[in-house]
Amino acid sequence: MAAPAPVTLKKNYRCSRFLQKFYSGGAYAVSSDGSFIACACNDEIKMVETSNSVVQEILEGDGEEVTALTFSPNDRFIFSASHSRLIRVWDLSSFKCIRSWKGHDGPVTSMSCHSSGGLLATAGADTTVRVWDVDGGFCTHLFRGHTGVVTCIAFHPDPKRLLLFSGSDDESVLVWSLESKKRIAALKESDTSRVSSLAISEDGRSLLIAERGGVVTIWDLQKYNRQQTITIKEKDNPFETVNTVCIIPDGSLILTCLSQCKSPNKEKRVAIQPIYFLTVGEDGLVRIWSFFFKSSAVCIYKQKSSGATPGCVKSGVGFLSALVLPQNQGLLCVTSDEQFLFYRPEKSSDGAFQLSLYRRLIGYNEQILDLVFLGDEEQYLGVATNSEQLQVYDLESMSCSYVLSGHAAVVLCLDSCKSNSGRTLIVTGSRDHHVRLWDAQRRCCVGIGKGHMGDVGAVVFSNKWKNFFVSGSSDRTIKVWSFDGVSEDVDQDVTLKSKAVVAAHDKDINCLAISPIDSLVCSGSEDRTACIWRLPELISVMVLKGHKRGIFSVEFSPVDQCVMTSSGDRTIKIWAISDGSCLKTFEGHTAGVSRAFFLARGTQFVSCGFDGLVKLWTIKSNECIATYDQHDERIWALAIGRKSEMLATGGEDAVINLWFDSTAADKEENFRMEEEAILRGQELENAISDADYAKAIQLAFELRRPHKLFELLSQLCRRDAVDPLDKSLHNIGKDELRVLLEYVREWNTKPKLCHVANFVLFRVFKLFPPTEVIEIKGISELLEGLIPYSQRHFSRIDRLVRSSYLLDYILNEMSVIEPENVSLQSSETSVLSSEFVALEKHIPSELLKQANDHHEVINEEFKAISPDVEERVFPKKRKTNKSKKVSSAKKLKSASTGASIS
């Protein structure tokens, strides 16, 4: 038997934002090529790729909710309006607001840009319609005539016909002429309802008006009379209203597919080209119509199932709007629950036309309650949100692949397994007190388990036999369910039977875990205990007591006879199954721990909690080796891939983060960086040996070697060579300049290094204008740290200079120095003075001015005399003293001689 591969400990994980909130409902706009969507997300505008729902850019708002959005014809600009009545123009090349103004007395409800791109029309809640000059930002037209909120607005598609159409809550549509600045027609009937949408045919001859009452009226734009009224609403469908009407352009993929497919209501071949349009409403279905001039409109296609979530359809707010995408990308429909549904026209097996859903982007989920990886290669992710449906995401395309609907209340928990027959099964528990078994391949429910009297908060599949699962509920009971009788060929779900049941705890059951060999099941509850039961009879084995709050997660070790629990008391404990003793306790979370799972064959584990943190632990060393903060709110869900050990986390912030093991990648990157640093270091040494100071300074700065940088600058300072330094400073950016100023601030705190610091500071202030300097991040704090030390250094320099002048005066007055060498000696005694005067040139004028105001006469530094002067002065003194000693000795000797003679 081959020995198992050695265990490699995880050292780091990298996070990639998989799903986040990008649409809060309301306004949105699609680019001309259909590659991205501008979505209103509260007060922000998020640019989202249609292929994978990745947020490309976020345009910061003004604190008020965005109410209207539209693109310019060439996608160069995007126009936005909010509840603050502020209209903004954003440049999409730089994603910056280049112009803004206020015009309406109420919020802007709709916007439309002229095909020339020079005019912008806005409709407001103040019952007015305004036209603006895009370049100048001034109002060119003000139209009054509506008595209600203007809901929709549209320009005539022909650029030569300067006509503007507006619809309102007053059940009227008005036609305005931009040339005469007057209303030229009023399209209003007594039996109409609130206008919801406008559409103009490509030839410009017909206007389609969608009304909330389930009616579409077609008007002739030459005579301004009504041609036909189409009633969409049916007696058996109270939600059949019309929210949007769209013209299907000629040559689109939808019309091409319609012409190739069989249709029961296919029109006869006539000379006149009909107008094709589609309607969507609250019933969540798409209808396609054909209309011949001076004839009746015919519904040629009605969608049987749209794929919209049943919840929004049952509430009567299915589709809010629709748009035919350019470049044969199909149809886009937006639902009331912030979902973007993309449809592609296809030919069915019987040759009929149909719209198939090929992509679903979900703009917002309230909370992420539970997660699980699905598929053989773990390419799918099952997500239980705060809704009745289970969403399954494709990790490659980052879009919702399909939705499983069937529960009558919020889905709280889920788990998955691959059965012995090779099917991928999913089990879910809900607030409707039921558990459901799903077939992931067939995307349908195959079994329902009824019997719990409370919310089902925990479900788990068996690990070895894979023929049963266990559920725990707020009714404090645990049930074992068998699904051996579920057939693969049965299309309808069957009722599952429970094999065993036990009253397990005194409070709600939060979590369950089954041992690797299916012999034990562990349950965690709000009663602060975890209980171990023997399967399949659910016989009590042991009760684990020690936590001070409820237990939210339990997990069996894959290799050892132990179980791990996480609790609301901010701790994680590992227990021995043999005697129920607590082996280890891990502390580190600042709030309750919601999930904890083993990694690396039980040598490590990962945890997440209500503090929004994800932590990686090593069991042997009892330490947390990594902490990740990528969530803004509580983390409820944590899933681990069985093969790749990839992590997925989600919580109250409606964000799903995917975490990839980056241990090997980080090791390779560190090795590469070390190798590159060695090569760059050798390049630096070569530049120093070649006296290429400009290149050497640049390399030292890039390698973040402040000591080597100081040595180079010190050499330039002594040589007074500014060209290499100026050349290096010209090539650095603002962030690098900030780092250089941080170095200068540190050097300036030491008297031995301040000369170089002020030398560099002087060149920086001379090369960069103040307008650029103040834009450096944190420049105020840097200057506050520079000024006090510079003042201190200048005061010290000033004292030394004054002392040198005093020394010159004293030496001249004492005639110690011969008169003919006075000038030479004066220059020698002022060597130190000249050095500091040279330094004085490199100090900014502002600092010099502040120091000049604090001059004082100081004599304590009289001893600060240059070595050359000291050698010239004190030898003479020593010589004078020596001569005095000699003369005294002679006198003493003569005195002694005289005494002997006498």
N, C-alpha and C positions, 0 to 999 in steps of 0.2 A: 504494500500500500504506500503510495507516494505521500511524502510529508507535505503538510499544508504550507502554502506560501507564507513568508514572514509578513507580519502586520506592519503596515506603514502608518504612522500616526499622522493625523491631520494637524496642520499648523495654521492654515489660513483658508478662508473662503472669500470669494468675490461675489458681489451682489450685482445683478442686472434687473432693473425695474421691468417687470413683465406686464403688469396690469395696474393702471392707475386711473383716477377720475379725470376725464377730459371733456365731458359734456354734461351740463346740468339741465338740459332742455331749453327750448326756445330757439334763438337765432343760430343759424349755421350757414355756411357758404362753401361751394365746391369750386376748385380751380378749373380753368378752361380745359386743361388736359386730364382732369380727374385724378391727379396723383396725390393730392392732399385736400383736407377739409379744414376750414377754419371754424372752430366750435366755441360757442359761448359757454364758459365754465365759471359761473357766478360773475365776478367782476373782471375776470381774465379772458383772454382769447388764446386758445391753444391750437397750434398748427399740427395736425395729425396726419400721418401717412395712411392712405387708404389700404395699402397692402398688408400692414402689420400693426396698425394702431399705435405706432411709436410717436410720441410727442416730439416734433422737431424743434419747436420754439414756443415760448410763452410770452405773450404780449401783456405787460402789466396794465391793469385798468386803473380807474380813478376812484375805486371803492364802491361804485354802484354797479348794479347788475346790467350786463350787456343786453340790449333789446333788439338790435338790428345789425346785420353784416352783409357786405357784398364786395365782390372783387371788381377791379377794373378789367376791361376786355383783354388786355395783354398780361394780366396777372402781375403788373408792376406794383400796384397799390391795392390795399384793402381798406375799406371804409367801415367804421364802427360807430355806434351810438349807444348811449347808456341812459339809465334813469336820471342821471344828472343833466340831461339835455345837451351834453357835450358831444359834438361830432368830431371824429378824429380821422386823419389820413396817415396810414402807416406805409412806410417804404419796405417792401419785402426783401430787398437786397441787404438791408442793414437791420431790419426788424425794429426800426425806430419811428416814433411819431414825428412827422415833419410838419404837420399843420393841424390846428384844432380851432373850433369856434362853437358858439352857442347861437341857436336861431329860433327854435320852437319854444312855445310856452308850456309844453308838456313833453313827455317821453316820445321819442321817435319809434314808430311801430314798424316801418318798412322802408327799404332803400332800394334804389335802382340806378345803375350807371348807364349813361348813353353809350351807344356803340362806338362813338368817336373817342370816348374816354375823357372828354372835357367838361361834361355836365353830370351832376349828381342830383337826383330827385329824392326827396325825403317826405314821408307821410307821418303826421304826428297825431297824438291824442288830443291836440288843441283844435282839431277839425280842419287844419290847413294843410296845403301841399306847397312845398317850396322847392325851387331849383337853384343849385349853387354852382358857381364857377370853381372848378377843382383847383386850378392854379392860384387863383386869387383869394378863395375862401369867402367870397361875398355872394349875397343873394341876388340872383338875376330875375327870378319870377316868384311872386307870391299869389297863390290861388286860394280864394275863399268861396265856399258854396256848399260844402257838406255841413250837415247838422249833427253828425256823430263822429266817432273815432274813425279815422281813415286806416283801414286794415291792410290794403294791398295797393301796389303802384307798379306801373310798367310803361316803358317807352315803346313807341312803334318800332318794329324791326328794321324798317327802311330808314336809313340815316337822312334821306332827303325829306322825309315827311316828319316834321318836328311836332309830333303829337304825343301827348301824355295822357294815360288812363289811370283813374284812381277809383277804388271801391271802398265803401264805408259801411259802418254799422247802421246807417240810416236807410239801408236797403237800396242804395243807388250807386250807379257808376257814371262818372262825369268824364268828358273828353275835353282836354285843354289844348289850345294851340300856343306853341312857344313863340311863333312869329307875331301873332296879334295880341298875345298875352290875355286871351279871353277864353271863356268856355264856349265851345262850339256845339256840344250835344250833351243831353242828359238821358241816360238809359235807365229808366225806372218804370217798374210795373207794380200794380197794386198787390199782386199775389206773391211778390218776391220776399225773401228773407235775408238775413245778414250775409253780405258778400264775403267769401273766404278766400277766393283765388281768382286770378285773371290769367288768360293765355291768348296769344295772338297767333294766327296761322302764319306759315312762312311766306305766303304770297301777300299777306297784309290785308286780305279781303274780309276776314271773319274774326270776331272776338268771342271767346268763350268765357262765360262767367259762371263760377261755381258758387253755390249758395249752401248755407248750413242746413237748410231744410231738405237736402237730398235732391236738389234740382240743378241742372246745367242748362243755361240758355245760350243760344248761338245767335249773334247779331251780325248784320251786314254793315261793314264799316264804310261803304260808299253811300248808302241811303240812310244809315243809322236806324234800321228797323229790325225787329226780332224775326229771325227765320224759323227757329224751332225751340221747343222746350222739352228737355229730357228729364223724366222723373226716375231717379235711381232707387228711391225708397220703396221697399216692398212691405206688404202687410205683415208677413211673418218675421220681419227683422226690424226691430225698433231702432237699432243702432246704425242703420244704413244711411249715413249722411255723406256729404262730399266735403272734404277738407281741402283737396287740391285737385286741379285739372292741369294736365301737361300735354303739350303738342308733341307728337312723335315725329321727329324730322325725317325727311326723305333720305334714303341710303343708310339709315341706322340698322343696327344688327337686329332689332326687334321686327322691323318691317321686312327685312330680308328673310328672316325665319318664318314670319307669317305667310309670306308668299310661297314658301316651300312646303308648308304643312297643310294638312286637311283641317277645315273648319266647318262646323255645321251651319254657321251663318255667313259663309264666305260670299262676298258680294259678286255680282256679275261684272264681266269686263265691259267697261264703258270708256268713252273717249276722255271724259273729265276725270282728272286725278282726284280721288277723295282726300279728305282731311282725316288723319288718324290721331286720336288722342286717348288718354287714359285718365281714370279717376280713382282716387283712394279715399277712404273714409274710416269711420269709427268701427266698422265691422272687420277691419284688418284684411281686406281682400282687394286685389287689383282687377279692374275691368278695363278692357280695351274696346274702343268704339271707332267706327268709320262713318264719315258724314259726307254726303254728296251735296254739292251746291244746289239749292232749291229742291232738296229731297230730305228724307227722314234719316236720322242717325240710327245705327244698328250696333248692338253689342256683339262683337265677334269673338270675345274671349272673357271668361270669368274664372278667376283663380279659385280652385277648390280648397287649398290649404296654403297659407302664406308662410308658415313657420314662425309667425309672431307668437309671443307667449300668451297662453290662454287667459292669463290674469288681466292683461290690458285689453283684450278683446271682450271679455265678459263685462268689464267695467264700462264698455262703450267708448273707449278712447284708443282705438287700435292704431291706425296710421294717421299721423299728424300732417305729413307732407311727403311728396315724391318728386323725383328729378330723373330725367333721362340723361345718363352719363355720356360724355363724348368718347370718341375713339373706340366705339363698339365695346364699351365696358358694361353695357346692360342698363339696369334700372336700380336706383337707390330709393329706398323707402325708410322713413324715420318713424319710430313708434313712440308712444307716450311714455314708455319706461326707459327712455334714453338709449335705444338701440338703433344701429344703422344696419339695415338688411340690404345686401347686394344680390340682385337676381340676374340670371343669364338665360336668355331664350333658348330653348332646346326643342327637339322633336322627340316625342314620346315613343314608346314601343309600338303603339298602334298608329303612328304617323300624325298624331295631333300636336298642336302647339301647346307648350307649357313653359312657365317661368320657374326655374329651379334656383333655390337659395344656395349660393356658393361661398358667401362670406358674411359673418355677423360680427360687428364691432359693438361692444357694450360700453357705453359711455360712463356709467356710474353704477356701482353696487353699494348699498348702504353699509353692510358689514360682511366680513369674511368669517364664517363660523367654523368651517372645517375644510380640509384639503386631502386629496389622495392622488397618487400617480397611477396612471392607467396605461395599458398596452404592453406588448411584449418588450418593446424597447423604451418603455416609459416616455412615449412621445406625446401623451395626453395628460391633462390634469383635470380631475374632477373637483368642482368648487361648489360648496354649499354656502349660499349667500342668504341674506335676510329676506328670502322669498320662498314660494312654494315649488320652484323649479330647481333642478340640478343642472348646472352648466358644466359642459365638458369643453376644455380649451385645447387647441392644437398648439404645442409649444414651438413649432417651427414657424408657422404663420402668425402666431400670437393673436389669433382670432378665435371666437367661440365656434367650435365645430358643430355642436348640436346641443339641444336642451331636452331634458327628460322631465315630462310633466305628468302628474298624477296625484301628488299629495294635495290635501285640502288646506294645509297650514305650512308654516315655515319649516324647512328642512334643517335639522340641528346637527346631524352627524352622518358620516358615511365611511365605508371601507370597501376594499376591492380585493379580488383574488382571481387566479386563473384555475378553473375547475379541472378535474381529471380528464374531462372530455376536450379540453383545450379552449373552452369559452371563457371570456373575461366577464366576470360577474361583479355587480355593484350592489351593495345593500345600503339603504338609507333609513334613518329614523327621523320622525317629525313630531310636531306639536299636535298633529291630528291623532296621536296615540297609536299609529300604525307603523309597521316596518314594511318596506318594499324591496323586492329583489328584481334587479334589472339585468338584461342581456345587453352588453355594450355593443356587440356587432349588429344585432337587430334593432337596437335603440328602442327597446320597448320593455314594459314591465312584465315579468313572468311569474311573479308570486307576491301575495300580500299576506302579512302576518298581523292578525288582530287578536287582542287579548289584554294589552296593557290598559290601565286606567288613568295613565298620566302621560306627560311628554316623554318621548323616547330620546334620551340624551346621550346614549352610547351604544354602538354596535361594533362587532369585531368578528371576522371570519376565522375559521380554524386554520392552522398553519400546515399540518401534515396531511390529514385526510381530506380536507376541503369539501366536506359534504354537510357542514352545519355552520351556523353562526349563533352568536350570543348577543342578547340585547339587555340593556338596563334602562330603567325608567324612573321618573319622579314618583311613581307609586311604590318605590322602594323594593321592587322585585326584579329578579334576574330570570330570563327565559332562554332556553336552548331550543333553536329552531332547526329542523332538518329540511333540506331541499332535494332529497334523493328522488322524489316523485315528479320533479319539474322536468318536462319534456322539452326537447329542442324544437319540435315541430308544432307545438301548440302555439297559436297566435294569441290566445286569450290568457290572462293571468289566472293562476290557481291560488287557492287558499292554503297557506302554509300551516303546519301543525307544530305545536311546541312539544318537545320531548321531556322537558323538565322545567320546573319553576320553583323558586324559593324566595321567601321574604328575607332579603339580605341585610338591610341596613335600617337605621332609625330615621334617616333623612334621604334626600334625593341622591340618586346614583349618577355620578358625573363621568366615569370612565371605566373601561374594561380592557383586559389584556389576557391573551391565551398563551400558555407556555409553548415552546418550540415543538414538543411532541404531543400536544393536545391533551395532556393529562390533567392540567390545572388551569383555572381561570381566576384572575385577581380582579377585584372590584374596588373602586375608590368612591367615597361618598362625602357629602357635606357634614356627616357626623364625626369627621376628623379621623376616621379609621379606614384601613384597607383590609379586606377579607380575602382569603385564599380558599377556593372551593375545588373539590375533586370532580372531574368530568367523567361521564355525562350525567351522573345523578345529582350533581350540585351538593355534595356532602361537605360540610364545613371542616376545614383543615386547621386554619390558624387566623387570628385577628392581630393585625399590626397596629399598635397604638404608640403615639409619640408626637404626632403633629398637633399644632395648636389651632389650626384652621382647617377648612375643608380641603379635600384632596381632589386635584383636577386632572391628574395624569398618573397612570401606572404602566410599567413596562417590565417584562421578563428579560433577564440577561440571555443572550444567545449561546453563551458558553458556560456560565457559572450558575450555581443553585442559589440565585438571589433575584430580588425584584426591586425596582426603583420607583419611588413615588415623588411627586412634586405637589406642593401645597400652597395655599394662600398665605401661609406664615413666612414666605420668602425663602424657604429652604427646600433642598432636595435630599432625600435620604435613600440609602441602599440597605436592604434588609436581607438577612439570611433566612432561607425557606425552612431550613432544618429546625431552628429553635425560635425564629421570629425576632431575633436580636437585631438591633440597628448597627450595621457595620461602619457606615460612614455618613457624615452630614456635610453638605456643601452649602455655603452661604456666600452671597454676592449680589443677588438681585435686590433692588430697592423696593420692590412690590411683589405681589403674589406671582408664583411661577405657574403658568398655564399648561405648558407641555415640556416633556423631557424624554428623549429617545437615545438609545445606545448607538454608537458608531464604532467602526474599526474592530469588529468582533468583540465588542464588549469592553475594550480598553479605554474608550472615550465615550462621551455623550454630549449632546447639544440640548440646550434649554432656551426657552423664551418665556416672557412674562408680561405682566401688566405695566411694567415700566417702559415697554417698547424696545427692549434690548434682546439681542440674541447672543448667547454665550457658548463658547466651546471649552469643554473641560477635559482634563486628563485624570483618570481615576487613581492611578498609582501615586502620582505626586500631589493629589488633592488640590490642584490649582486650576484656575481659569486662565487659559493661554490666549484667548482672544475674546473681545467684546465688540459687537456691531450694533450701531444705532442707525437704522434705516427706516424706522416707523415712527410716526408722530403720535400714535395712540396705542391703546392696548393691543397686544398680539393674542389672538384667540387660537389660531390654527398653525400647526407645524406638520409637514409631511416630509418623509425621507424616501428616496428611491432605493429599492432593494438592490439594484444592480450598480448604479453609478454613485449611490449615496449622495445624490444631489438633494438640496433642501429647498423647500418652498414654505414661505411664511405669509400670513395674512391676518388682518385684524380690523379694528374699528375704523381705521383711516381708509378703508375700501381699497387698499393697495396690496397687490401680491408681488412679493420679491422672490426671485430665484437665486439660489446660492450654489456656486460651483466650486469644487475643491481645487484650490490654486497652489497647493503645496509644491508640486513638481514644477509648475510654471514659475512660481516665485523663486525657486532654487536656481532654475536656469537663468532667470532674469538677473538675479544677484550675481551669478557667475559672469554673465555677460557684462554687467555694469562694472564689476571689479576688473575684468580684462580691459575694458575700455578705459577705465580710470588709470590703469598702469600705462597704457599706450599714450594717453593724453599727458600723463605725468612725464613720460620720457620726452614727449614733444615740447613740454614746458621747459625741461632742462636744456634741450637743444636750442630753444629760442633764447634762453638766458646766456648760454655760451656764445651764441652768435650776436649778442647785444641787440637783439630784436625786441626792444622793450614793449612796443605796442602789442605785438602778438603774445608776448609773455604775460603782460597784464591781462589781456583778454582770456588766456587759458587759465591763469590763476583764479580769475573771477568765476569762470565757468565751472572749474573744479571745486569752488568754494574752499579755497585755501587762504584764509586771511593773513596768516603769518608770512607766507611767501609773497603775497600781494603787498604787504607792508614793506618787506625788504626791497622790492622793486621800486615802490613809490619813494622810499627813503633815498635810494640812489638817485632817482630823478630829482628829488628835492635838493640834494647836495650839489648836483650839477646844474640846477635851475633849468632843466630840460622839460619844457611844457608840451612840445609837439607830440611825443609818443603818448602822453597822458590824454591830450585833447583828442587824438585819433581814436583811442580806446573808448573814451566817454561818448563819442559820437555814435558808436555802434551798439550801445546798450539801450534797452527799453526802460519803461517806467518802473516795472517790478525789479529789474536788476539795479536800477539807480537807487531804489529804496533800500536794497540790501547793502549797497555801497555806503549809503548814508548811515546805516546801522553800524557798519564797521567803523566809520569815522567817529560816530558817537562814542563807541567803546574806546578807540584810541585817544580821543580827546580827554578822557578821564584820567590819563596818566601823564605826568609832566615830561617824561622821557619820550613819549610818542606824540605829543601834541603838535610838534612842528610839522610832521607829515600830515596829520589830520587837518590842520588849518591850510596847508598847501593844497590838498585835494579839495577841501571845501571851497577855497577861493576859485579854483578852476571850474568847479561845478556851477557856482553862482555866476561865473563869467560866461560860460558856454550856454547855459539854459536860461531862457527868460523866465521871469516870475510867473507868467501864466501857465507855463508847463510845470514849474516846481510845485505850485499849489495843487495841481492835479494828482500828485503822487499820494498814494494811499498812506495815511498815518504821518503826513509831513509835519503836522502841528506838534505831535508828540516828539518827533525827532528833533525839531528846533528847540522845543522846551528843554530837552536834554543837552543840547549843544551850547546854548547861550550862557548858563551859569559858569560852566567850566572855562569857556572862552574868556569871559570877563575876569576870572581868577588868573588865567595865564597872562592876560594883557597887563593886569595890575602888577604881577611879578616882573614882567619884562620892563615895565615903566620904572619900577623901583631900581632895577639893575642899571638901566640907562642913566638915571639920575645919579646913582652912586658912582658910575664911571666918570661923569662930568665933575663931580665933587673931588674925585681922586686926581683928575688932571689939574684942577685948580690948586689943591694942596701941594702937589709935587712941584708945580711951577713957583708957588709962593715960597716954598722952603728952599728953593734953588738946589734941590737935590740932583736935578737933571741939568746938564750943561745947556746954556742958552742955544747954542747952534744945533743941538739935537732935540730941541723942544718939540718941533713938529713931528719928528720921527717917533719920539717917545710918546707924544700925545696920541699918535695913531696906534702905537703898540698898546697903550693902556686902554684904548677904547676898542680893542678887538672884540671883546664880549658884547660891547654896545652895538658894533656894526652887525654882528651876527643876529642879534635880536631885532635890529632895525630891518634887516633883510627878511626876517620872519614876519615882521609887522606888515610887510607888503601883502602877505598871503592871508591876512585876517580880514574878513568882510568889514566894509566901512561902517555898517550898522553897529557891529560889536566894538569897533574902535571908538565910535562916538560915545557909546555908553561907558566905555572905560575912561575916556578923557574927562568925563564929568566927575570922576572919583580920584583924581590925582592927589597925592599927599606927599609931603617931604618926609622921607624915611632914611634913617642913618644906620639901621641895624644890619644892613647888608653891605656895610663898608668893607667887610672882609672878603666880599665876592670879587676878588682881584684876579686878573688873568695871570696865568703862570709866567708869561714873559716879563711882565712888569714886576712880578714878585722876585724874579731872579735878578733884575736890574737894581731894585731898591734895597732889598735886605742884605745882599752881599756888602754894600757900602756900609750899612749899619754895623754889620758884623766886623767889618774892617776897622771902623772907628772905635768900636768897643775893644778890639784887639790892641789897637795903638794906645788906647787909654790904659789898658792893663800893662803894656810894656813900659810906658812912662812911669806908671806907679811902681812897677818893679824896680826900675832904675833908681827912682827916688828912694825907695826902701833900701836898695843896695848901697847907694851913696850915704844914706843916713847911717846904715850899720857900719860902713867903712869909716865914716867920720867919727863915729863913736869909738871905734877901736883905736883910731889914731890919737884921739884926744885921751 
